[in-house]
Amino acid sequence: MNDTTVELSIVIVNWNASDVLDGCLESIGANASCPHEIIVVDNASSDDSCEMVKARHPGVRLIANDMNMGFAAANNQGIRIATGRYVLLLNPDTLIVDTVLDDMIAIADEHTECGVVGCQVRETPEVIQQTCFRFPTPGRLFLREFGLARLCPSLFGGDIIAGWDRCSERDVDVISGMFMLVRSDRIAEIGLLDERFFIYTEEADWCYRFHKAGSACRFFPGSWILHLDGGSKSTRQVKPKMYVQKQKSQLQFMAKHHGRAGWFMAWAILLISMIFRVLIHAIPALFHQPSVYRLDRSIKSLRFLLSNQIPA
């Protein structure tokens, strides 16, 4: 990453998202004025993602994997060939709005103490999404799993930063991986994403390492992007495999940063929570279709927690 002619390397990991990826790439081309390159890493999509990129966006550097490498590993593939002073991890289901890329680079240049910066994310032009989080801990996991974080977010916020409208600048624990601007020279010092995280929590681990190395992670609200899937997924759309994979990643984070005791506490919290969820959804599932989905994923989560079995 030593080509100074490129200011920004945009890395997009894609999996079966051809329709939104096309719009994302179009929005970059329409709004980015800084010298940049776009690297799309496709994780063995079964749709026409690769063909679409080649046909409609020939200037994009495309890495076409023959298997799903996971989010962290695929991002690392892009980062390794990036040449910009900054690397931007960007979701394919986002749209770049106005001068956000140039604005964020200018901000990062001004705030050299920051290793990672993030911008405001909106679900619609009027609705701001709750991005940026606290680091996972067993205590915060307990608050979320047993509903206390939702019942009284101002007192029991869990990993959500409650009472903050995302309209003010502040240091945060975790910048969302859907728009994560990172200094290339800091990546060289701190290292790539931990590929043991297949999906979920990898950005929390990365930000944790940046914090430990003395680099701030900071949110700036002046510019924003649009997140097309922001807040729109219903309970039934959260597939059991992804539900379980998130729990696996949470446990990996606990083991890595909170030791065996932290891992065991988190495992016990999830186990009790899933047993409770199976019990409360069993009878409603006979009459209510959404409860069927909740019951199914809770049962599959129990199987994972007790036998390390990931749903197909």
Summary of the structure (lengths in Angstrom):
residues: 312
radius of gyration: 19.7
end to end distance: 38.0
largest distance: 62.4
contacts: 1039
relative contact order: 0.13
helix: 46%
strand: 20%
